[in-house]
Amino acid sequence: MKKLLLALGMTAAATLAPLSQAATYDIDTKGAHAFVQFKIKHLGYSWLLGRFNTFDGQFEYDASAPEKSAIKVNIETASIDSNHAERDKHLKGSDFLNVSKFPTSSFKSTGFKSTGEGEGIISGDFTLHGVTKNISFPVTLVGEGKDPWGGYRAGFEGKTTLKLSDYGITYNLGPASTHVEIELHVEGIRQ
C-alpha cells in the first residue's frame, strides 16, 4: 500500500510540476516579429527615431504564475539604425555608443510584479556603454496562442526612459535631449 501511495504521489507531482513552471520562449528575430526601438528629441524641435537591427533573447512566461516571468535580451550596438548613414556613424562613435569598446548592450530581469491581468512591472539589470544599472518599467501582454505552423506564441511590449548621462553618454545635444525613450516589442515562440 505504501508503494502504491508513493507511486501515486510521484505521478501527481510529475503531472502537476509543468503547470507551475513558466514556459520558455525564444524571441522571434528571424521572422522579424520583435523590435528594439528608440526615440529622442532632436534639439527640442522634433523626434529622432531609430532601432537596433540585431538582437536576440528569451523570456519565460506563465499566465497562471506571472511572478515567474523573466526576460534576457542582448543587443549588438553596432546595429543601430536611424535611417541616416552619417548619423549612424556618429552614434556608433565615441561621442555616443562607442561600439568598438562596448559592442553589446543587455537587459536581464531580476523580478516581475503583476499589476493586473496581462500587466506588470519588470525589474532588471540594463547594461549600456559599459554601465549597468537596475531599472524597472511597465510591460503589457499583447496576446498569446497557437500559430498557423503548429507552435505557440506570446507577445509583450514595454517602454522606459533612460537618462543618457547615467550611462556615461554626455555629448551635449541640448537640454531637451538628455533622455532617450526605449521601446521593446517582442513575440516569442515557445520551446
Secondary structure by P-SEA (a helix, b strand, c coil): caaaaaaaaaaaaaaaccccbbbbbccccccccccbbbbbbcccccccccccccccbbbbbbccccccccbbbbbcccccccccaaaaaaaaccccccccccccccccccccccccccbbbbbbbbbcccbbbbbbbbbbbcccccccccccccccccccccccccccccccccccccbbbbbbbbbbbcc
